């Protein structure tokens, strides 16, 4: 007990513990506020189909998880690292109601993201050797509105982001301290990552690239260290292979063939919808190359962008100086190597999407996993400015003021617009973005729409028409007594109200903007995120 009391007196221990404890408590208090998103029911189905396949192989239970067969399943190429354990937990805990099943999943997404935040803190602590800089990065992590919201409902991109952070941490451990233990740990992390989404192959590729770079610039070290690197990679390769197979049941019958098949299919993944981008509609193959850079630019807190750019640019002068001198000093220091690795972890995926013309949609959620590295560079940029201003007191005060104002603004914005932080835009996209960009594209706000309508209309039964599929998911997700007051219909002529999250193609958007069709009635309620309307409730006119 005395040891813990002494440890508690250390600020570098006490404040991070209090920070993450508070974040944990807030997460437990808030996770039930978020609605259902578009793909959640389908993700659950993925998990149950794989659970049935595993059960057939090992005869774990007499229960049938799903009637579908994995190798005939339309979505068999999707990773199930997260959805498969969720299926097992649902059955183990006998969660029979739709609401229970997805509240459990929402909590699990948050807990994984919370844990990844601690790992991110550790990465920063190792890099900057100062708990204050690491805690600043953790604050950036939490005060990221879109990611904060997604961490309570997104069962695809946020678990992948969390695993990417964890595998980045294991990568740095293996890279800088090669050995059998670090190789096994990194192999396990990469197996989970690729078992979640096949784009996780970026991490083993980055691993090999960094080791190869060490050899090319003569940084492989002394002979004992050189052998450790060889042994580390020798252990990592086959163990990563087996970890991938273990965590992805689809691969079990023929791992090499099935993996190549999945890679080919997912790398050319088609999408039949359209995105709304800068006021124009684009089909998947027509999306302009600057779609991802613009989305990153308008949905990330502006100060984080400026600081990450500062951090990246700060690396260039020393690199240029060393290159001119024919020196490899740029690669001589572990901190510099980590910095450049994070630059690569941001730029490589973005450039790959642009060069390969891959189809992306729904903002930049498919590349959310680059965000922790962007925040890493933002912390680096903050430290660069702080160190540069060591003899310039006013500059330091200005930096502190900027960080405080940005943090305070984000905290207030997130509180006022709870739980719709996933529709945050920065000052580069000021004002109402309805008609300019996809907004609540996954339809979470329908939950709050139903709750608001129940308060506005005291009728025992309210007939509701809706604009997009997530309305049905959020209807099922309501408290039973609240759900009993609604009847859903796809025909507005049979309904009292029409709910829309404006996830519509051209004709529907024109109807909404011109108040035509089901939008022509009185707008009795609207939900906003900042200045942007994300859901409207319209009273339907009776003939």
Buried (B, 14 or more C-beta within 10 A) or exposed (E): EEEEEEEEEEEBBEEBEEBBEEBBEBBEEBBEBBBBBBBBBEBBBBBBBBBBBBBEEEEEEEEEBBEBEBEEBEBBBBBBBBBBBBBBBBBEEEBEEBBEBBBBBBBBBBBBBBBBBBBBBBBBBBBBEEBBBBBBBBBBBBBBBBBBBBBBBBBBBBBBBBBBBBBBBBBBBBBBEBBBEBBBBBBBBBBBBBBBBBBBBBBBEBBEBBBEBBEEBEBBEEEEBBEBBEBBBEBBBEBBBEBBBBBBBBBBEEBEEBBEBBBEBBEEBEBEBBBBBBEEBBEBEEBEEEBBBBBBBBBBBBBBBBBBBBBBEBBEEEBEEBEEEEEBBBBEEBEBBBBBBBBBBBEBBBEEBBEEEBBBBBBBBBBBBBBBBBBBBBBBBBBBBBEBBEEEEEBBEEBEEBBEEBBEBBBEBBEEBBBBBBBBBBEEBEEEBBBBBBBBBBBBBBBBBBBBBBEEBEEEEBBBBBBBEBBBBBBBBBEEEEBEBBEBEEEBEEBBBBBBBBBBEEEBBBBBEEEEBBBBBEEBBEBBBBEBBBBBBBBBEEE
